[in-house]
């Protein structure tokens, strides 16, 4: 696992925490912000996974 994969997964986890916290306290803005951050992290981790797969296929 490389740095990009780790960063993506960390962002995904932080976003999920924000999303749940926003839902619990009833703060829609925080919930949406967390959802966006979670999805951004998921995309980043997926791109890093693909990059790693391509590197391994060589």
Secondary structure, DSSP 8 states (H G I E B T S, - for coil): --HHHHHHHHHHHHHHHHHHHHHHHT-HHHHHHHHHHHHHHHHHHHHHHHHHHHHHH-
